[in-house]
Amino acid sequence: MANEKGLDLVEVAPTAAPPVCRILDYGKYRYEQTKKEKKVRSGQRSGLLKEIRVRPQVKDHDLDIKINRAKKFIIDGDKVKVLVVFRGRQMVHPELGIRLLQKVANDLKGVAQLDGQPIHEGRVMSLILSPVSAKQVQPKEVKEAGAPKEVKEIKVKETV
């Protein structure tokens, strides 16, 4: 039958009982399969983890630049890890780091969501932000009415 139609007999599911065969153009079939695989591979790109480092005494303009860079990363689909690095006697004032992380979280609340709680490890306090999925993004009219609330308090998990 395949020869009469000028097509190929292709075994589609060899493990099935009985094996499944189809009459089709094998070149076209192979082309469609590679196209499907490409589409699956392109969708698998999980967000890379990008880091933004700041110090507790960072000035407002410098912090705004870092926040804008983080926003670009998040819009591109990457996760962002915000690190507050303490030096010397700055360790006595962890509230400065918490305040910075709260500001970053508030500024990025429309495009990012918190992944867990901030962690304080040694001289570094970190917070991971991930992109808000397309399902969670609401239309502007609805978004204004039910806008996300500010992050008022962040509890820091300390590890040694």
Secondary structure, DSSP 8 states (H G I E B T S, - for coil): -HHHHT-EEEEEETTSSS-EEEEE-HHHHHHHHHHHHHHHHHHT----EEEEEE-TT--HHHHHHHHHHHHHHHHTT-EEEEEEE--GGGGG-HHHHHHHHHHHHHHTTTTEEE-S--EEETTEEEEEEEE--TTT---HHHHHHT----------EEE-
